Amino acid sequence: MTRLFPPVMFLTALLSLGVLHPTLRAEPATAPATHPAAPQPPGVKMVPNLEYANVNGKSLLLDLYLPERIETPVPVVMYVHGGGWSSGDKRDRLATPLAKYGFAVASIDYRLVPEATYPAQIQDCKAAVRWLRAHAKFYGLDGAHIGVWGTSAGGHLVALLGTSGDVKELEGDEGNLDQSSRVQAVCDWFGPTDFLQFARQAAEAHIARRPDANAPTSALSRLLGGPVQENKDKAASANPITFISKDDPPFLIMHGGKDPLVPVAQSQILRDALEKAGVSVTLIVIPAAGHGFGGVDNFNRVLEFFNKTLKIQTAPAATQPAGAN
């Protein structure tokens, strides 16, 4: 059953965050919650179920996690969940601990297959970036420094965000079109890249559990709305490598060396193309990891990357493990 976040409670929560002065107008529109809000980590304030776009009557929501105290505008990390573009939601809390280290974290929902096929997913992600910029002042955010982090299908989408900033055909028309969808840093965890090479690379890697990427029922084909090899133009449009240019933001790519679903070669070709264009990129292959990994060391790599690229001056290392779904 859907429910509305009670307006009085919502305004009280915003006042406690120090982001809403009593003389200001009410906060940007909230929407009915599609599921109970996930609890926030200690030391973090949460503003749940904010509507960043509305497509044909469907609310697209994000949860915003904020440091308890905001004295100057804080940079943002937008998290995009995985799930083969057909499952998962914003309750994936992999990125939320970043809010303890001086970041705002926005975890977003986006339209899933089969409800919507590509490019709906990237259009939603871009709409979320634009919404964050449009509402940055209200929430105490630094709209000039927005990074993105995604896993698996979410890794694909954040990589595409990183290389296709302001590419008109991928922007969509979901609101705040006066704002830029460019991001300033990308952390891609084991995301697919080139769908046309996927099946061959999986075979070469001898992935035992590999899906037939060219089959109509594969996750890649379902995203495109038809078999990959019959939708080559759409596959190229979904490939982050297609849009690479020398002004793209820094990338941190991490991939499990024993990933049974997405070949490591998908990350390697993205790294190679970024390097060729002169973009700052680091690829870390974790030899024993599969499709998903966690641990304090890997989290600290991400924290260090965003500290460096999004201009945080103090960068304490995390002491508690963080896991990926």
HUJO-V832449 format. One record per run of one state. SS is the DSSP state (h for helix, s for strand, l for the rest). FROM is the first residue (numbers start at 1). LEN is the number of residues. If there is no record, write none. Layout:
BEGIN
ss->SS from->FROM len->LEN
ss->SS from->FROM len->LEN
END
This chain:
BEGIN
ss->l from->1 len->2
ss->s from->3 len->1
ss->l from->4 len->3
ss->h from->7 len->11
ss->l from->18 len->12
ss->s from->30 len->1
ss->l from->31 len->2
ss->s from->33 len->1
ss->l from->34 len->10
ss->s from->44 len->12
ss->l from->56 len->2
ss->s from->58 len->10
ss->l from->68 len->6
ss->s from->74 len->7
ss->l from->81 len->15
ss->h from->96 len->6
ss->l from->102 len->2
ss->s from->104 len->5
ss->l from->109 len->11
ss->h from->120 len->15
ss->l from->135 len->1
ss->h from->136 len->4
ss->l from->140 len->1
ss->s from->141 len->11
ss->l from->152 len->1
ss->h from->153 len->11
ss->l from->164 len->4
ss->h from->168 len->4
ss->l from->172 len->13
ss->s from->185 len->5
ss->l from->190 len->5
ss->h from->195 len->10
ss->l from->205 len->14
ss->h from->219 len->6
ss->l from->225 len->3
ss->h from->228 len->3
ss->l from->231 len->1
ss->h from->232 len->6
ss->l from->238 len->2
ss->h from->240 len->4
ss->l from->244 len->6
ss->s from->250 len->7
ss->l from->257 len->7
ss->h from->264 len->14
ss->l from->278 len->3
ss->s from->281 len->6
ss->l from->287 len->9
ss->h from->296 len->14
ss->l from->310 len->16
END
